[in-house]
Amino acid sequence: MEGLAQGYIPKSYHVVLLESWGYSVVSSAHDLEGIMAKINQYSIYPDAIISDYRLAPPTTGIDVIEHLREFYEDNIPAIIITGDTSPEMLTTFKIANIPVLHKPIQVARLRTFLQRAIK
């Protein structure tokens, strides 16, 4: 598989899990500048983006996804991970047209997203 860009998910169970599925994971920083530095360091084109919603203020996962899509001039498949289930946030994600996985993450749903996104 090619690269898989993430917002902030520490090298933890989730990263180990993704790597066990055969994905190359670029686990990046808490803010957009750090994320772009990692992307440039590895010189990759991400097949998918997984981002937590809450990053270092004022950056959000939506900001990261939109920036990477503009940077690569492509509608890269993306998903937001969040524990926020408020109606306001659900509306925000719907308007941004970005699917959401709520914490705790259902592993099967994450795998299904990746299998559909990366063909």
The first five atom37 places (N, CA, C, CB, O) and aatype in JSON, in Angstrom:
{
  "aatype": [12, 6, 7, 10, 0, 5, 7, 18, 9, 14, 11, 15, 18, 8, 19, 19, 10, 10, 6, 15, 17, 7, 18, 15, 19, 19, 15, 15, 0, 8, 3, 10, 6, 7, 9, 12, 0, 11, 9, 2, 5, 18, 15, 9, 18, 14, 3, 0, 9, 9, 15, 3, 18, 1, 10, 0, 14, 14, 16, 16, 7, 9, 3, 19, 9, 6, 8, 10, 1, 6, 13, 18, 6, 3, 2, 9, 14, 0, 9, 9, 9, 16, 7, 3, 16, 15, 14, 6, 12, 10, 16, 16, 13, 11, 9, 0, 2, 9, 14, 19, 10, 8, 11, 14, 9, 5, 19, 0, 1, 10, 1, 16, 13, 10, 5, 1, 0, 9, 11],
  "atom_mask": [
    [1, 1, 1, 1, 1],
    [1, 1, 1, 1, 1],
    [1, 1, 1, 0, 1],
    [1, 1, 1, 1, 1],
    [1, 1, 1, 1, 1],
    [1, 1, 1, 1, 1],
    [1, 1, 1, 0, 1],
    [1, 1, 1, 1, 1],
    [1, 1, 1, 1, 1],
    [1, 1, 1, 1, 1],
    [1, 1, 1, 1, 1],
    [1, 1, 1, 1, 1],
    [1, 1, 1, 1, 1],
    [1, 1, 1, 1, 1],
    [1, 1, 1, 1, 1],
    [1, 1, 1, 1, 1],
    [1, 1, 1, 1, 1],
    [1, 1, 1, 1, 1],
    [1, 1, 1, 1, 1],
    [1, 1, 1, 1, 1],
    [1, 1, 1, 1, 1],
    [1, 1, 1, 0, 1],
    [1, 1, 1, 1, 1],
    [1, 1, 1, 1, 1],
    [1, 1, 1, 1, 1],
    [1, 1, 1, 1, 1],
    [1, 1, 1, 1, 1],
    [1, 1, 1, 1, 1],
    [1, 1, 1, 1, 1],
    [1, 1, 1, 1, 1],
    [1, 1, 1, 1, 1],
    [1, 1, 1, 1, 1],
    [1, 1, 1, 1, 1],
    [1, 1, 1, 0, 1],
    [1, 1, 1, 1, 1],
    [1, 1, 1, 1, 1],
    [1, 1, 1, 1, 1],
    [1, 1, 1, 1, 1],
    [1, 1, 1, 1, 1],
    [1, 1, 1, 1, 1],
    [1, 1, 1, 1, 1],
    [1, 1, 1, 1, 1],
    [1, 1, 1, 1, 1],
    [1, 1, 1, 1, 1],
    [1, 1, 1, 1, 1],
    [1, 1, 1, 1, 1],
    [1, 1, 1, 1, 1],
    [1, 1, 1, 1, 1],
    [1, 1, 1, 1, 1],
    [1, 1, 1, 1, 1],
    [1, 1, 1, 1, 1],
    [1, 1, 1, 1, 1],
    [1, 1, 1, 1, 1],
    [1, 1, 1, 1, 1],
    [1, 1, 1, 1, 1],
    [1, 1, 1, 1, 1],
    [1, 1, 1, 1, 1],
    [1, 1, 1, 1, 1],
    [1, 1, 1, 1, 1],
    [1, 1, 1, 1, 1],
    [1, 1, 1, 0, 1],
    [1, 1, 1, 1, 1],
    [1, 1, 1, 1, 1],
    [1, 1, 1, 1, 1],
    [1, 1, 1, 1, 1],
    [1, 1, 1, 1, 1],
    [1, 1, 1, 1, 1],
    [1, 1, 1, 1, 1],
    [1, 1, 1, 1, 1],
    [1, 1, 1, 1, 1],
    [1, 1, 1, 1, 1],
    [1, 1, 1, 1, 1],
    [1, 1, 1, 1, 1],
    [1, 1, 1, 1, 1],
    [1, 1, 1, 1, 1],
    [1, 1, 1, 1, 1],
    [1, 1, 1, 1, 1],
    [1, 1, 1, 1, 1],
    [1, 1, 1, 1, 1],
    [1, 1, 1, 1, 1],
    [1, 1, 1, 1, 1],
    [1, 1, 1, 1, 1],
    [1, 1, 1, 0, 1],
    [1, 1, 1, 1, 1],
    [1, 1, 1, 1, 1],
    [1, 1, 1, 1, 1],
    [1, 1, 1, 1, 1],
    [1, 1, 1, 1, 1],
    [1, 1, 1, 1, 1],
    [1, 1, 1, 1, 1],
    [1, 1, 1, 1, 1],
    [1, 1, 1, 1, 1],
    [1, 1, 1, 1, 1],
    [1, 1, 1, 1, 1],
    [1, 1, 1, 1, 1],
    [1, 1, 1, 1, 1],
    [1, 1, 1, 1, 1],
    [1, 1, 1, 1, 1],
    [1, 1, 1, 1, 1],
    [1, 1, 1, 1, 1],
    [1, 1, 1, 1, 1],
    [1, 1, 1, 1, 1],
    [1, 1, 1, 1, 1],
    [1, 1, 1, 1, 1],
    [1, 1, 1, 1, 1],
    [1, 1, 1, 1, 1],
    [1, 1, 1, 1, 1],
    [1, 1, 1, 1, 1],
    [1, 1, 1, 1, 1],
    [1, 1, 1, 1, 1],
    [1, 1, 1, 1, 1],
    [1, 1, 1, 1, 1],
    [1, 1, 1, 1, 1],
    [1, 1, 1, 1, 1],
    [1, 1, 1, 1, 1],
    [1, 1, 1, 1, 1],
    [1, 1, 1, 1, 1],
    [1, 1, 1, 1, 1],
    [1, 1, 1, 1, 1]
  ],
  "atom_positions": [
    [[0.84, -1.17, 0.0], [0.0, 0.0, 0.0], [0.88, 1.24, 0.0], [-0.95, 0.0, 1.21], [2.02, 1.21, 0.48]],
    [[0.36, 2.3, -0.53], [1.06, 3.58, -0.46], [0.85, 4.16, 0.93], [0.57, 4.56, -1.56], [0.54, 3.45, 1.87]],
    [[1.03, 5.45, 1.04], [0.97, 6.1, 2.34], [-0.43, 6.31, 2.84], [0.0, 0.0, 0.0], [-1.39, 6.4, 2.08]],
    [[-0.52, 6.39, 4.13], [-1.78, 6.66, 4.8], [-1.51, 7.81, 5.75], [-2.33, 5.41, 5.56], [-0.8, 7.66, 6.74]],
    [[-2.07, 8.97, 5.45], [-1.81, 10.14, 6.29], [-2.81, 10.19, 7.42], [-1.88, 11.44, 5.47], [-3.97, 9.82, 7.26]],
    [[-2.35, 10.62, 8.55], [-3.22, 10.76, 9.7], [-3.11, 12.15, 10.26], [-2.88, 9.73, 10.75], [-2.11, 12.85, 10.05]],
    [[-4.12, 12.54, 10.96], [-3.99, 13.68, 11.84], [-3.25, 13.11, 13.03], [0.0, 0.0, 0.0], [-2.34, 12.3, 12.85]],
    [[-3.61, 13.48, 14.22], [-2.84, 13.0, 15.36], [-3.45, 11.73, 15.94], [-2.77, 14.08, 16.43], [-4.54, 11.76, 16.51]],
    [[-2.75, 10.63, 15.79], [-3.04, 9.4, 16.53], [-1.67, 8.91, 16.97], [-3.83, 8.31, 15.65], [-0.85, 8.55, 16.12]],
    [[-1.4, 8.88, 18.27], [-0.08, 8.45, 18.69], [0.19, 7.01, 18.27], [0.06, 8.58, 20.21], [-0.74, 6.24, 18.06]],
    [[1.49, 6.66, 18.13], [1.82, 5.28, 17.75], [1.34, 4.4, 18.87], [3.37, 5.1, 17.48], [1.99, 4.26, 19.91]],
    [[0.24, 3.83, 18.66], [-0.43, 3.06, 19.67], [-1.07, 1.86, 19.01], [-1.48, 3.91, 20.43], [-0.7, 1.45, 17.91]],
    [[-2.02, 1.33, 19.7], [-2.77, 0.19, 19.17], [-3.27, 0.45, 17.75], [-3.93, -0.14, 20.08], [-3.18, -0.43, 16.89]],
    [[-3.8, 1.64, 17.5], [-4.39, 1.92, 16.19], [-3.34, 1.91, 15.08], [-5.09, 3.27, 16.21], [-3.6, 1.38, 14.0]],
    [[-2.18, 2.48, 15.34], [-1.13, 2.48, 14.34], [-0.62, 1.07, 14.11], [0.03, 3.41, 14.76], [-0.43, 0.64, 12.97]],
    [[-0.4, 0.34, 15.19], [0.05, -1.05, 15.08], [-0.98, -1.86, 14.31], [0.28, -1.67, 16.49], [-0.62, -2.69, 13.47]],
    [[-2.25, -1.64, 14.6], [-3.32, -2.34, 13.89], [-3.29, -2.04, 12.4], [-4.69, -1.95, 14.48], [-3.35, -2.96, 11.58]],
    [[-3.18, -0.77, 12.04], [-3.14, -0.39, 10.62], [-1.93, -1.01, 9.93], [-3.1, 1.14, 10.47], [-2.04, -1.5, 8.81]],
    [[-0.78, -0.98, 10.59], [0.41, -1.6, 10.0], [0.25, -3.1, 9.86], [1.65, -1.28, 10.86], [0.76, -3.69, 8.91]],
    [[-0.45, -3.73, 10.79], [-0.68, -5.18, 10.7], [-1.58, -5.53, 9.53], [-1.29, -5.71, 12.0], [-1.55, -6.66, 9.03]],
    [[-2.37, -4.57, 9.09], [-3.22, -4.77, 7.91], [-2.46, -4.5, 6.61], [-4.46, -3.87, 7.98], [-3.01, -4.66, 5.53]],
    [[-1.21, -4.09, 6.73], [-0.38, -3.87, 5.54], [-0.28, -2.43, 5.09], [0.0, 0.0, 0.0], [0.25, -2.16, 4.01]],
    [[-0.78, -1.5, 5.87], [-0.72, -0.1, 5.49], [0.55, 0.56, 6.01], [-1.95, 0.65, 6.0], [1.01, 0.24, 7.11]],
    [[1.1, 1.46, 5.24], [2.19, 2.31, 5.7], [1.55, 3.52, 6.35], [3.16, 2.73, 4.52], [0.74, 4.21, 5.72]],
    [[1.9, 3.78, 7.59], [1.24, 4.84, 8.35], [2.23, 5.96, 8.62], [0.67, 4.29, 9.66], [3.34, 5.73, 9.11]],
    [[1.82, 7.17, 8.29], [2.59, 8.35, 8.66], [1.82, 8.99, 9.81], [2.79, 9.35, 7.44], [0.83, 9.69, 9.6]],
    [[2.28, 8.73, 11.0], [1.65, 9.3, 12.18], [2.26, 10.67, 12.37], [1.85, 8.39, 13.45], [3.48, 10.81, 12.51]],
    [[1.43, 11.67, 12.38], [1.99, 13.02, 12.35], [1.71, 13.83, 13.59], [1.48, 13.74, 11.17], [1.46, 13.28, 14.66]],
    [[1.74, 15.09, 13.43], [1.75, 16.04, 14.54], [0.35, 16.51, 14.91], [2.61, 17.23, 14.19], [-0.65, 16.06, 14.36]],
    [[0.33, 17.43, 15.87], [-0.92, 17.99, 16.38], [-1.43, 19.17, 15.57], [-0.73, 18.4, 17.79], [-2.55, 19.63, 15.79]],
    [[-0.61, 19.67, 14.64], [-1.03, 20.87, 13.91], [-0.69, 20.72, 12.43], [-0.35, 22.12, 14.5], [0.07, 19.83, 12.04]],
    [[-1.24, 21.59, 11.65], [-1.1, 21.52, 10.19], [0.35, 21.62, 9.75], [-1.91, 22.61, 9.54], [0.77, 20.91, 8.84]],
    [[1.12, 22.51, 10.37], [2.53, 22.66, 10.0], [3.3, 21.36, 10.23], [3.17, 23.81, 10.81], [4.1, 20.95, 9.38]],
    [[3.08, 20.72, 11.36], [3.75, 19.46, 11.65], [3.33, 18.35, 10.71], [0.0, 0.0, 0.0], [4.14, 17.52, 10.32]],
    [[2.06, 18.34, 10.36], [1.56, 17.34, 9.43], [2.2, 17.5, 8.06], [0.03, 17.43, 9.32], [2.62, 16.52, 7.45]],
    [[2.27, 18.74, 7.58], [2.88, 18.97, 6.28], [4.37, 18.64, 6.3], [2.67, 20.42, 5.85], [4.9, 18.15, 5.3]],
    [[5.04, 18.89, 7.4], [6.46, 18.54, 7.51], [6.63, 17.02, 7.38], [7.04, 19.03, 8.86], [7.55, 16.56, 6.7]],
    [[5.76, 16.25, 8.01], [5.84, 14.79, 7.9], [5.55, 14.33, 6.47], [4.85, 14.12, 8.87], [6.25, 13.46, 5.94]],
    [[4.54, 14.9, 5.86], [4.19, 14.54, 4.48], [5.37, 14.82, 3.56], [2.93, 15.32, 4.0], [5.71, 13.98, 2.72]],
    [[6.0, 15.98, 3.7], [7.16, 16.33, 2.87], [8.37, 15.44, 3.18], [7.53, 17.8, 3.07], [9.12, 15.08, 2.28]],
    [[8.54, 15.1, 4.45], [9.66, 14.25, 4.85], [9.59, 12.89, 4.16], [9.67, 14.07, 6.37], [10.61, 12.37, 3.71]],
    [[8.4, 12.33, 4.08], [8.25, 11.0, 3.5], [7.96, 11.03, 2.0], [7.15, 10.26, 4.2], [7.97, 9.99, 1.35]],
    [[7.71, 12.2, 1.45], [7.42, 12.36, 0.02], [6.4, 11.34, -0.47], [8.71, 12.24, -0.8], [6.65, 10.6, -1.42]],
    [[5.27, 11.3, 0.19], [4.24, 10.34, -0.18], [3.0, 11.03, -0.7], [3.89, 9.46, 1.01], [2.79, 12.23, -0.5]],
    [[2.21, 10.26, -1.36], [0.87, 10.67, -1.75], [-0.07, 9.79, -0.94], [0.62, 10.54, -3.32], [-0.12, 8.58, -1.16]],
    [[-0.81, 10.36, -0.02], [-1.66, 9.53, 0.83], [-2.84, 8.93, 0.07], [-2.18, 10.34, 2.01], [-3.5, 9.61, -0.71]],
    [[-3.08, 7.65, 0.32], [-4.25, 6.98, -0.25], [-5.51, 7.32, 0.54], [-4.04, 5.46, -0.29], [-6.61, 7.3, 0.0]],
    [[-5.31, 7.62, 1.81], [-6.43, 7.95, 2.69], [-5.91, 8.81, 3.84], [-7.13, 6.66, 3.22], [-4.72, 8.81, 4.15]],
    [[-6.83, 9.52, 4.44], [-6.49, 10.36, 5.59], [-7.39, 9.96, 6.76], [-6.65, 11.89, 5.25], [-8.61, 9.92, 6.63]],
    [[-6.76, 9.67, 7.88], [-7.48, 9.43, 9.12], [-7.04, 10.54, 10.06], [-7.19, 7.98, 9.72], [-5.84, 10.71, 10.31]],
    [[-8.0, 11.28, 10.58], [-7.62, 12.37, 11.48], [-8.56, 12.46, 12.66], [-7.61, 13.7, 10.73], [-9.78, 12.32, 12.53]],
    [[-7.97, 12.68, 13.81], [-8.77, 13.03, 14.97], [-9.37, 14.4, 14.67], [-7.91, 13.03, 16.31], [-8.79, 15.18, 13.92]],
    [[-10.52, 14.69, 15.25], [-11.1, 16.0, 15.01], [-10.36, 17.08, 15.78], [-12.58, 16.01, 15.38], [-10.03, 18.13, 15.23]],
    [[-10.1, 16.83, 17.04], [-9.48, 17.83, 17.9], [-7.96, 17.72, 17.84], [-9.96, 17.69, 19.34], [-7.37, 16.76, 18.33]],
    [[-7.35, 18.72, 17.23], [-5.9, 18.81, 17.15], [-5.48, 20.06, 17.93], [-5.4, 18.87, 15.64], [-6.29, 20.61, 18.68]],
    [[-4.25, 20.5, 17.76], [-3.81, 21.71, 18.47], [-4.61, 22.91, 17.96], [-2.26, 21.96, 18.27], [-4.6, 23.2, 16.77]],
    [[-5.32, 23.59, 18.86], [-6.11, 24.75, 18.43], [-5.25, 25.75, 17.68], [-6.78, 25.42, 19.63], [-4.11, 26.0, 18.09]],
    [[-5.75, 26.33, 16.64], [-7.12, 26.26, 16.16], [-7.35, 25.18, 15.1], [-7.51, 27.59, 15.6], [-8.42, 25.14, 14.5]],
    [[-6.38, 24.31, 14.86], [-6.47, 23.3, 13.8], [-7.43, 22.19, 14.19], [-5.09, 22.72, 13.49], [-7.43, 21.71, 15.33]],
    [[-8.26, 21.79, 13.22], [-9.15, 20.64, 13.4], [-8.83, 19.61, 12.33], [-10.64, 21.06, 13.33], [-8.12, 19.88, 11.37]],
    [[-9.37, 18.43, 12.51], [-9.21, 17.39, 11.51], [-9.79, 17.8, 10.16], [0.0, 0.0, 0.0], [-9.26, 17.42, 9.11]],
    [[-10.86, 18.56, 10.19], [-11.45, 19.05, 8.94], [-10.46, 19.96, 8.23], [-12.79, 19.82, 9.2], [-10.3, 19.87, 7.01]],
    [[-9.78, 20.82, 8.97], [-8.76, 21.7, 8.38], [-7.68, 20.87, 7.7], [-8.13, 22.61, 9.45], [-7.27, 21.18, 6.58]],
    [[-7.22, 19.84, 8.37], [-6.16, 18.98, 7.82], [-6.62, 18.32, 6.54], [-5.74, 17.91, 8.84], [-5.91, 18.34, 5.53]],
    [[-7.79, 17.73, 6.56], [-8.31, 17.04, 5.38], [-8.47, 18.01, 4.22], [-9.66, 16.38, 5.7], [-8.04, 17.72, 3.1]],
    [[-9.09, 19.15, 4.47], [-9.27, 20.13, 3.39], [-7.93, 20.62, 2.85], [-10.1, 21.32, 3.89], [-7.78, 20.78, 1.64]],
    [[-6.96, 20.87, 3.73], [-5.65, 21.34, 3.28], [-4.95, 20.27, 2.43], [-4.77, 21.71, 4.49], [-4.41, 20.59, 1.37]],
    [[-4.97, 19.03, 2.88], [-4.31, 17.97, 2.11], [-4.99, 17.75, 0.76], [-4.29, 16.66, 2.91], [-4.33, 17.51, -0.25]],
    [[-6.3, 17.84, 0.74], [-7.01, 17.7, -0.54], [-6.64, 18.84, -1.49], [-8.55, 17.68, -0.3], [-6.46, 18.61, -2.69]],
    [[-6.53, 20.04, -0.98], [-6.11, 21.17, -1.82], [-4.65, 21.02, -2.25], [-6.3, 22.51, -1.07], [-4.32, 21.26, -3.41]],
    [[-3.79, 20.63, -1.33], [-2.37, 20.47, -1.61], [-2.14, 19.46, -2.72], [-1.63, 20.05, -0.34], [-1.34, 19.69, -3.63]],
    [[-2.84, 18.33, -2.66], [-2.68, 17.29, -3.66], [-3.63, 17.43, -4.84], [-2.87, 15.94, -3.03], [-3.57, 16.66, -5.8]],
    [[-4.51, 18.43, -4.77], [-5.5, 18.67, -5.82], [-6.27, 17.4, -6.14], [-4.82, 19.2, -7.09], [-6.43, 17.01, -7.3]],
    [[-6.75, 16.76, -5.08], [-7.49, 15.5, -5.22], [-8.42, 15.35, -4.01], [-6.51, 14.28, -5.34], [-8.12, 15.83, -2.92]],
    [[-9.52, 14.68, -4.23], [-10.48, 14.41, -3.16], [-10.09, 13.11, -2.46], [-11.93, 14.33, -3.73], [-10.78, 12.1, -2.58]],
    [[-8.99, 13.16, -1.72], [-8.46, 11.98, -1.04], [-9.49, 11.48, -0.04], [-7.11, 12.31, -0.34], [-10.02, 12.26, 0.74]],
    [[-9.78, 10.17, -0.05], [-10.72, 9.63, 0.94], [-10.24, 9.95, 2.35], [-10.88, 8.09, 0.76], [-9.05, 9.84, 2.65]],
    [[-11.17, 10.36, 3.2], [-10.81, 10.78, 4.54], [-11.9, 10.4, 5.53], [-10.54, 12.29, 4.58], [-13.06, 10.22, 5.17]],
    [[-11.48, 10.28, 6.77], [-12.42, 10.01, 7.85], [-11.94, 10.73, 9.11], [-12.55, 8.47, 8.11], [-10.74, 10.85, 9.35]],
    [[-12.89, 11.21, 9.88], [-12.62, 11.89, 11.15], [-12.9, 10.92, 12.29], [-13.47, 13.19, 11.29], [-13.88, 10.17, 12.25]],
    [[-12.05, 10.95, 13.3], [-12.27, 10.19, 14.52], [-12.53, 11.19, 15.64], [-11.05, 9.25, 14.86], [-11.76, 12.13, 15.83]],
    [[-13.62, 10.98, 16.36], [-13.97, 11.92, 17.43], [-14.83, 11.24, 18.48], [-14.7, 13.14, 16.86], [-15.5, 10.25, 18.22]],
    [[-14.78, 11.81, 19.66], [-15.67, 11.37, 20.71], [-16.87, 12.3, 20.85], [0.0, 0.0, 0.0], [-17.77, 12.04, 21.65]],
    [[-16.88, 13.37, 20.07], [-17.94, 14.38, 20.13], [-19.15, 13.94, 19.31], [-17.43, 15.74, 19.64], [-19.06, 13.8, 18.09]],
    [[-20.25, 13.72, 19.98], [-21.47, 13.3, 19.28], [-22.57, 14.36, 19.34], [-21.99, 12.0, 19.87], [-23.75, 14.07, 19.13]],
    [[-22.18, 15.6, 19.64], [-23.19, 16.66, 19.73], [-23.83, 16.9, 18.37], [-22.55, 17.97, 20.25], [-23.19, 16.72, 17.34]],
    [[-25.09, 17.3, 18.36], [-25.77, 17.58, 17.09], [-25.03, 18.62, 16.25], [-27.19, 18.05, 17.36], [-25.02, 18.53, 15.03]],
    [[-24.43, 19.62, 16.91], [-23.7, 20.65, 16.18], [-22.51, 20.06, 15.42], [-23.22, 21.75, 17.14], [-22.27, 20.4, 14.26]],
    [[-21.77, 19.17, 16.08], [-20.61, 18.56, 15.43], [-21.05, 17.62, 14.31], [-19.76, 17.8, 16.46], [-20.42, 17.59, 13.25]],
    [[-22.1, 16.87, 14.53], [-22.59, 15.97, 13.47], [-22.99, 16.77, 12.24], [-23.78, 15.13, 13.98], [-22.76, 16.34, 11.11]],
    [[-23.59, 17.94, 12.45], [-23.95, 18.83, 11.34], [-22.68, 19.34, 10.65], [-24.8, 20.02, 11.84], [-22.63, 19.4, 9.42]],
    [[-21.67, 19.71, 11.43], [-20.4, 20.19, 10.86], [-19.79, 19.13, 9.96], [-19.42, 20.57, 11.97], [-19.33, 19.44, 8.86]],
    [[-19.76, 17.88, 10.42], [-19.17, 16.8, 9.62], [-20.0, 16.55, 8.36], [-19.06, 15.51, 10.45], [-19.46, 16.28, 7.29]],
    [[-21.31, 16.63, 8.5], [-22.19, 16.41, 7.34], [-21.96, 17.5, 6.29], [-23.67, 16.39, 7.78], [-21.88, 17.2, 5.1]],
    [[-21.87, 18.75, 6.72], [-21.62, 19.86, 5.8], [-20.28, 19.69, 5.1], [-21.67, 21.2, 6.54], [-20.15, 19.96, 3.91]],
    [[-19.28, 19.23, 5.85], [-17.94, 19.02, 5.28], [-17.88, 17.77, 4.4], [-16.9, 18.92, 6.39], [-16.89, 17.55, 3.7]],
    [[-18.92, 16.97, 4.45], [-19.0, 15.73, 3.67], [-17.83, 14.78, 4.01], [-19.0, 16.05, 2.16], [-17.19, 14.21, 3.13]],
    [[-17.57, 14.65, 5.31], [-16.51, 13.78, 5.79], [-17.13, 12.77, 6.75], [-15.37, 14.6, 6.49], [-17.77, 13.15, 7.73]],
    [[-16.95, 11.47, 6.46], [-17.49, 10.47, 7.37], [-16.8, 10.51, 8.72], [-17.36, 9.08, 6.76], [-15.67, 10.99, 8.85]],
    [[-17.49, 9.99, 9.74], [-17.01, 10.06, 11.11], [-17.03, 8.67, 11.75], [-17.86, 11.03, 11.94], [-17.97, 7.9, 11.56]],
    [[-15.98, 8.38, 12.5], [-15.96, 7.23, 13.39], [-15.94, 7.78, 14.8], [-14.73, 6.28, 13.11], [-15.08, 8.59, 15.15]],
    [[-16.88, 7.34, 15.62], [-16.92, 7.81, 17.0], [-16.11, 6.89, 17.89], [-18.37, 7.89, 17.51], [-16.06, 5.68, 17.7]],
    [[-15.45, 7.53, 18.87], [-14.68, 6.77, 19.85], [-15.63, 6.13, 20.85], [-13.65, 7.69, 20.58], [-16.65, 6.74, 21.2]],
    [[-15.34, 4.95, 21.31], [-14.21, 4.11, 20.92], [-14.4, 3.59, 19.49], [-14.03, 2.93, 21.91], [-15.51, 3.29, 19.07]],
    [[-13.3, 3.5, 18.78], [-13.34, 3.14, 17.36], [-13.77, 1.69, 17.18], [-11.96, 3.36, 16.72], [-13.27, 0.78, 17.84]],
    [[-14.71, 1.51, 16.26], [-15.1, 0.15, 15.87], [-14.15, -0.27, 14.76], [-16.62, 0.08, 15.41], [-14.21, 0.25, 13.65]],
    [[-13.29, -1.21, 15.08], [-12.22, -1.63, 14.17], [-12.77, -2.08, 12.83], [-11.4, -2.74, 14.8], [-12.19, -1.77, 11.79]],
    [[-13.86, -2.79, 12.83], [-14.43, -3.29, 11.57], [-14.85, -2.12, 10.67], [-15.64, -4.2, 11.85], [-14.7, -2.2, 9.45]],
    [[-15.38, -1.06, 11.25], [-15.8, 0.09, 10.45], [-14.59, 0.81, 9.85], [-16.61, 1.07, 11.3], [-14.64, 1.27, 8.72]],
    [[-13.5, 0.9, 10.62], [-12.29, 1.51, 10.1], [-11.74, 0.69, 8.95], [-11.23, 1.65, 11.21], [-11.33, 1.25, 7.93]],
    [[-11.72, -0.6, 9.1], [-11.19, -1.47, 8.05], [-12.06, -1.38, 6.79], [-11.12, -2.93, 8.53], [-11.54, -1.35, 5.68]],
    [[-13.36, -1.35, 6.97], [-14.27, -1.22, 5.82], [-14.01, 0.1, 5.09], [-15.74, -1.29, 6.29], [-13.96, 0.12, 3.86]],
    [[-13.85, 1.2, 5.84], [-13.54, 2.49, 5.21], [-12.28, 2.37, 4.38], [-13.38, 3.6, 6.28], [-12.27, 2.79, 3.22]],
    [[-11.22, 1.81, 4.95], [-9.94, 1.71, 4.23], [-10.04, 0.81, 3.01], [-8.86, 1.19, 5.17], [-9.49, 1.13, 1.95]],
    [[-10.74, -0.3, 3.13], [-10.88, -1.19, 1.98], [-11.64, -0.53, 0.84], [-11.59, -2.48, 2.39], [-11.32, -0.75, -0.32]],
    [[-12.62, 0.27, 1.16], [-13.37, 0.99, 0.12], [-12.57, 2.15, -0.44], [-14.7, 1.51, 0.69], [-12.63, 2.44, -1.64]],
    [[-11.8, 2.81, 0.42], [-11.04, 3.99, 0.0], [-9.84, 3.62, -0.84], [-10.59, 4.77, 1.2], [-9.49, 4.33, -1.79]],
    [[-9.2, 2.52, -0.5], [-7.95, 2.14, -1.16], [-8.19, 0.86, -1.94], [-6.81, 1.95, -0.13], [-8.28, -0.24, -1.39]],
    [[-8.29, 1.03, -3.23], [-8.59, -0.13, -4.09], [-7.41, -0.47, -4.94], [-9.81, 0.12, -4.98], [-7.46, -1.42, -5.73]]
  ]
}
